[in-house]
Amino acid sequence: MAVEYDLVIVGGTPEGYSAAAEAIRYGARVALILQDLEGERSLLIHRGLLQSKASSAFAMPPAESSVTPWQWSQQRATLIADTLTQDTAQQLMVQGVDVIAERGQIMGDRPLTLATATRQLTTRAVLVATGNQFKPPHLPGLGTVPYDTPITFWQRAQLPPSVVIVGSSPEGIVLAQWLAHQQVSVSLITSNERLLNQEDPAVSGWLVAQLRADGVDLRLGAATVTVSYQNLESAEPAIAVKLPNDVITAAALVLAPRPIPNTNDLGLEKCLSGDLPMTVNAFLQTEHPQIYLCGAAIGGYELPAIARQEARWAVQNALFWPRHRANYDTIPYDLPTQPPMARVGFTEPQARQRFSSDDILVVRQSLYRNPRAQWQESTVGFCKLIGHRDGRLLGCHGVGPEASEWVQMLAALMTQKTPWWRLANLPTLPYSLTELLRQAAQQWESDRWQPGQWRRDWVENWCNWRRSR
């Protein structure tokens, strides 16, 4: 049956835009339904506000201005985001993508048909890239207390003097640290025994220590909380969060639970029999072979690097045939903590679970002994490498001012299946932070040349023979 489009992408998220650009590059007929989403704009505003602490020129308004530093940061971040994204949709349209600034819904699957307010589109495949959405947790008393999410908090007209954050999403953790740097009294409450369970224990432990050092009142393992208004003497009413053995009061409440996929009102039930959220196979297909998902629409947190790669896989599978399996082993990503943290590949527990513990190599290099880190007064952080005795690089976990650069370099080497002993001989600038990678791999390399190892014995015998000639 003839159709109008090769692919219809639903969702104006960053991964939705990436998918449209990828598909039109192949010469396909593509439509992008924005679903009232704003692409990278909100992400850029968020990152811009986080940078307001690092750059005094960015954070401080001119002396003659009447706006506060917080309002100045908001204006600057919004201006930069608007500048960088104002013509994104127009660029796609120039390339041939039909960008539809409406909401769409699947109406049927014989053929796949989507309807918007003014259009009806038939397509061979659909890619859902609608991101995630906030779902408030079940907290007794929540219906009587005003609250923010990490997204809405950045839109406040002014910073409150105190904040309590319930939940441990990456956005909530980053917000807690940022508020502490802004001299705002902040508490972070989570039912988890440790933060970022999906990360390497070394990174998770470092983050807990760093948050506490920054002044965050961190409450781990708080299984039950209730919220209410509490009237304080000679003060405005405050929000009270009751823990089993304590009560925390603050001027503002932020909820940062694990988000859920934003797949409501898409009409997916017309084509799928399973419950939401949906599951996908290794090719990012749902149970309907022509409906694909990518990014946070699959489930989980909003990680742009992973979502963009998933969009590429999904587009290639949808346009041609499903042969590109989702492989996350070499996809780097970072989180904007201070200092930033980044990762690629396995954590140490994952590596030991998949391979024999005797074959796993682990080394950790501190920034403290790096000259450039000392000169920049950025000695908080480390680089952790995980490898296999056969030469495979399995993972890298970094915390530091250039953690994303270390991880991206390792990701490139892992993609090319470069053995770690090549990394040990990589030419780097002697006093750069990237030198940590070479130094870490050199520790493994030196172990291979210890007395008693065959390489060392062979070279010693060779030298002995040469000296005797």
Phi, psi and omega in degrees: 000131181291143179230164184277325186234152171281326183207133171245125181256128182251112178128118178272042177276170175304320179289332175295316176295319179297319180296319179296317179295323179292317184291319183290338178297331179274357181086017180281160173271115192232142171235142178238114177264119191286333179059032180062023177259156191243026172060226185276357188300308182295324178296318180292323177297315179301311180296323179297320179292324177296326180286348184296337177282325185283334185241111180294327178294328180283325188275332188261127177285164176302155184301326183277357183279149179263357182276155178280162176305323179296314179294324178296318178298318178299315182296316180294316180297319179293318180298314180295317179297317179296320180297319184282340186240002188295332183243019182297312180295321180296322179297320178295320180294321177298325180283347177118002178281134173277101180269122184244110183275060180218181174258140181239159180214140178286129182255338181183171184235018179225074357279178176299122185232132176238143180238137172244188181296329185235356187227157167228123188241136172249143187210158177279331181210154179233135174244119179268117182227054188265005176071205180241176179220161182274135172233117183297141178287166178277101178236123177302130180089358185295329182294345182255003186236130175289146181213163175245163164254167176304329180290311184287337181297323182294347181266000180298147180289331179209158180281135176285159181288337181210147183220140169241129182248126178249118183123164184225036173292157178306321180297320179292321179294314180297319179296319180300315180294319181297317180297321178298323177291337178270013179064028174265133177291121187223138174240140178240119184244129179215149177279348179286147178283338174215160182275147175049068183301335183282351182268168178298140180306328179296320179289316180299316178295320177298318183297319178299313180296320182291319178299316180293323177294328179283349178106009178283129174280098189262123179242102179267150177070024178277093190288326187230128175223152171231154181235150180195170171275143177226123179275123179254148180297136178051037179208164176290154176303139181243160176273127181252127176249115185265122175260170181305325184233016184198164174230127180248128177248145181205163180281339183217148178242130177240128178258126183227060179279177175294128181286169177238156181301142180268071184242015177289151173062024176263353181075020182295336179295343178287339183243341185240143181262341183284164177282156174272146359289153185276158174252155179232159177270190183295343180260009180069023175269144169278189177296337170272116189296347180253011175244120184245156176232151174210161177069207183291349175296338176286327186131152180102191186274165180277100178241101188303322182296317180289318181299320181296318179291322176298322178298320179296313178301314183296319180296314181297321178290323182288322184279328185248264174209152185291100177222351180266103178282143177289117181235109186266005187294335184238022178264117178276152171207163181222166174232137186278052171285177177237110356288164183296152174239148182213161185207151166211141174083201186284151163279169179298314177299322178296318180295318181289334177285326184274326183239169176293137181300331179291340182265354184271133176247130181228132177218146182228128180246130179270149175288344188299328183262013178266126183302315182295321177298323178292318179296323181273359183055043179234058187269001179275115179145175181198168175232127181241123178252143177233126182223177178243149182297337179280000176112349182288136169274123186257333182185160176215133179230119185236145172226115182164174184297336179239029182301321180295328178289318176302313186293320179296321178296315179296323179298319178296318179293322179292323178297322179276002179057041178284129178290154185292337178290340172289324177296325180296334180254015181291129178287118179231159175293133190304324186250018179277161176290335177293342177303335180301324180297313180296318180296321179295313180294330179294333176295319176293319181297321180294328178296329180287347183246020177288152175305136183101342176279147186298326179296314180296316180297320181296316181293320178297317178296321178298314180294320178299317180296318181295322181291332183277352182281000000 
